[in-house]
């Protein structure tokens, strides 16, 4: 999730329309990841149970970068990877830095994120089985 170091918050402060759209998509996905386990619909819970591991797998195959960041890079400059994109491979690190002023080591954030994903997945499974 954090192979490419994030630039300082000032480098990510100015966003154009594409940057705002990509940031909003990231937030939507993050909200779905955090709260999706509580959905009342069985089909959505099954999708969620497949989606969470798929997110982790795509990070692994994509060298710890998110396809949303890569899509933005592709639209901007025709390349899948862009070391100049401060959020590529470090979106959450950049968000924590710019919003909360937190400076975390990538390994700590990775461990936290993976732990939370396991917890959310288990909550979804429990919710589905109780349903």
JODA-V890836 format. One record per backbone hydrogen bond with DSSP energy under -1.0 kcal/mol. CO is the residue of the C=O (numbers start at 1). NH is the residue of the N-H. Records with the same first field share a line. If there is no record, write none. Layout:
BEGIN
CO = NH + NH
END
This chain:
BEGIN
8 = 11
9 = 12
16 = 20
17 = 21
18 = 22
19 = 23
20 = 24
21 = 25
22 = 26
23 = 27
24 = 28
25 = 29
26 = 30
27 = 31
28 = 32
29 = 33
30 = 34
31 = 35
32 = 36
35 = 38
36 = 39
41 = 45
42 = 46
43 = 47
44 = 48
45 = 49
46 = 50
47 = 51
48 = 52
50 = 54
51 = 55
52 = 56
53 = 57
54 = 58
55 = 59
56 = 60
57 = 61
58 = 62
59 = 64
60 = 63
66 = 70
67 = 71
68 = 72
69 = 73
70 = 74
71 = 75
72 = 76
73 = 77
74 = 78
82 = 85
85 = 88
87 = 90
90 = 94
91 = 95
92 = 96
93 = 97
94 = 98
95 = 99
96 = 100 + 102
105 = 109
106 = 110
107 = 111
108 = 112
109 = 113
110 = 114
111 = 115
112 = 116
113 = 117
114 = 118
115 = 119
116 = 120
117 = 121
118 = 122
119 = 123
120 = 124
121 = 125
122 = 126
123 = 127
124 = 128
125 = 129
126 = 130
127 = 131
END
